[in-house]
Amino acid sequence: VTLGILRERAPGERRVAATPETVRKFIARGARVLIEPDAGASAGFVDAAYAEAGAETLAAGDILAACDMLLSVQPPPDEALDLLKPGAAIVGLLAPQASDTRAARIRERGLVAFPLERLPRTTRAQSMDVLSSQAGMAGYKAVLIAATLAPRFFPMLTTAAGTIRPAKVLVIGAGVAGLQAIATAKRLGAQVEGFDVRPETREQIESLGGRFLDLGVSAAGEGGYARALSDEERAEQQKRLGAHLGSVDVVVCTAAVPGRPAPKIVTQDMVAGMKPGSVIVDLPAESGGNCEATVPGETRDVGGVTVAGPLALASMGALQASEMYARNVLNFVSLFVDKGELAFDWSDELLARTVWPERETAAASAAA
Ligand code: NAD
């Protein structure tokens, strides 16, 4: 089997889908690996390291024409899909439904697409879970951005110029990104609070040394995720949160509901009620953000409150985000690369539930 890796084309994307380490392992399993020049350069992996691992360097067009499987981070450009062999596989964060032309090309060319965001989040799939590995980096970087923007220290300090009280940091949403944000703010010495609508997060927040902020709303949904709130629940959450925000120095937003735009939790009025010098960093800015004042990709002053909506957060830690992503991809692809051959076992629910378009398979219908 021949694997292809291209330099990512999406603006701001610095990650790469394979590292010299995973290339070496693919080759040990009998694969041939083709890589475009500079594919890993922005993540810190030079061409020579890939060559040493056994990869062959080729131009993008030649890779696309020759590979049986393309490994990517972002969806490859539509023109790239046209150059793949019919029946070739693609693995990556492909968001197939996000673009009509992409979906049509995948269908028309008979490509076997594995959008990794569809991978079920079961125990067995943990080592392949790119959403978790990348969310961890995003939560970490979001806090560092907040620490940089805040006109204050995070830790408590006793100095000759007086005692500095620790910053009060509130993390909204305690999934994978939120818990890493809480841990990071805690390590910087802040006083950290967190809340989520899934009740099991109380214990997780407390185990990291944070305080659980109880806003009286519980909304666990399917598959361990949250569901969207009803109008009454949202009103209750906003009333209690609004009253609390005036005492907070930093807010890090991380709330998300699968398949929907990010829930709006911090309103314009709440921002207006915060102390001047406060900072809001809105991690889900890409899908609109949790704060009404967020402009994706911008950092703005809103009546003395700094509101940041940084994009491509995982890419800010491109080296290790790529290492984790590439290992996740290696673990997933190992399900169907056997002795150098591609062999799809559609009775395996990880394959059957991830592949797009969906196939009529026993495992997929059992899961549905
Ligand atoms: P996510 O990115 O979809 O959401 C982030 C967080 O926002 C979630 O914790 C969610 O509950 C919270 N949220 C949604 N609406 C909210 C609101 N109105 N107010 C406050 N918070 C709100 O979720 P995620 O981080 O990808 O994962 C969430 C869950 O999935 C976690 O329980 C995680 O442990 C679980 N998970 C399990 C596995 C596994 O078992 N292998 C792997 C990954 C994740």
Residues whose N, C-alpha, C, O or C-beta is under 5 A from the ligand:
A	BS01	NAD	R121 T122 T123 Q126 S132 G173 A174 G175 V176 A177 F195 D196 V197 R198 G223 G224 Y225 A226 R227 T254 A255 A256 V257 P258 P263
